[in-house]
Amino acid sequence: MKIAERMSLVSPSATLKLTSKAKEMKAKGLPVISFGAGEPDFDTPEVVKEEAIRCLKAGFTKYTPTSGIPELREAVCKKFSEDQGLAYKPENVVISCGAKHSLYNLIQVLCDPGDEVLIPTPYWVSYPEMVYLAGGKPVMIPTMQSEGFRLTAERLKAAITPKSKILILNSPSNPTGGILEEKDLKAIAEVVLKTNLILISDEIYENYLYKNLKHVSIASLAEELKKRTFIVNGMSKSYSMTGLRIGYLAGDAEVVKKIGILQDHSTSNPTSISQKMAVAALALPKTYRSQVLAIFDKRRKQMLDLLLRAKGFKAFEPEGAFYVFCDIQGTGMGSEALCEELLEKENVAVIPGKSFGSDRHIRFSFASSEKDIQEGVERIIEWARKK
Ligand SMILES: *Cc1c(COP(=O)(O)O)cnc(C)c1O
């Protein structure tokens, strides 16, 4: 069958592919340990699940307003105001079926064919594909492990052309675990304001910053920046609600309205019950998030300590998110061959960096138990020793 041309530019999500292979092997009874997961391993909070039951019983199972129920849009505004001191009105907020959907919609609404979208590399797998699907051109900007994977003003300037329209920031970053601190953001902001770029700030890992670092959104630096920035966030990573598919974005009201229209003709509203669950989750005491963070920080340290003993692996110490991005040049293998070998020989699933734009790295998720981290990395240490 003749398939539309635009699909030839996009590839299947490598993350999902490898994790599904690992799941298959596990189902066959193999002792698979997976560091592939891009989701917290905790259960969804109990009060959030109870809200779903309550909604079902009350018959809250019909269409809602396309852009989200008013109480959720208001809860999102309250969150931005309390956590980041950012003032948004409900008309600046649209609820979508996951942050991925928020990003997809945003790029569809902003990007014309030929527009260039600047993407710091390593990047989250879906950014370039979303740009291709909108007919735009992704332009990769390198960042270096030795520089903490921070986007510098110099590299940003070097990538800008008259066609540059959007810059995507993702701090804390998936896959690197790198963050952009206020001083980094200020340097980037200076370039952005001079060149009229639109900013998309993917802040889905805002809850996961270590070493007492605080999350800063570029939108909070100046009113001029806030006007040009779209903050994307969602319930998946902060509240273990990946399957419930609620994401949101905040920014310019005109663009937000257009996204509502796009949803009118594509998905309609995000799932009614999930929206109510999101309201319940956003009302949880802040201690919920700090408790989760403490557990992840312990795992982060454990994984880093263990990886020090793996010959040929040079881990980048993450300051945020829940991944360890690891230089594997010392193994003499490419990322895909290495991940295949680790899965087949050691039953350990790790994601090849190639899908994030760096074949010199692999990505470990530490969203798994301490027991699994211990055993899984020990298998890799042993594999590297024998090699
Ligand atoms: C997980 C993730 C998302 C999307 O999350 P949703 O489940 O769609 O809300 C977006 N950006 C990054 C960087 C992610 O890791």
The ligand as a Gaussian input file, in Angstrom:
#p B3LYP/6-31G(d) Opt

LIG

0 1
 C        8.329000      10.888000      29.371000
 C        8.664000      12.152000      28.668000
 C        7.686000      12.942000      28.045000
 C        6.245000      12.532000      27.861000
 O        5.563000      12.116000      28.927000
 P        4.005000      11.796000      28.851000
 O        3.860000      10.437000      29.432000
 O        3.568000      11.870000      27.429000
 O        3.358000      12.849000      29.681000
 C        8.054000      14.145000      27.486000
 N        9.334000      14.549000      27.501000
 C       10.311000      13.819000      28.054000
 C       11.679000      14.340000      28.023000
 C       10.009000      12.589000      28.643000
 O       10.995000      11.839000      29.148000

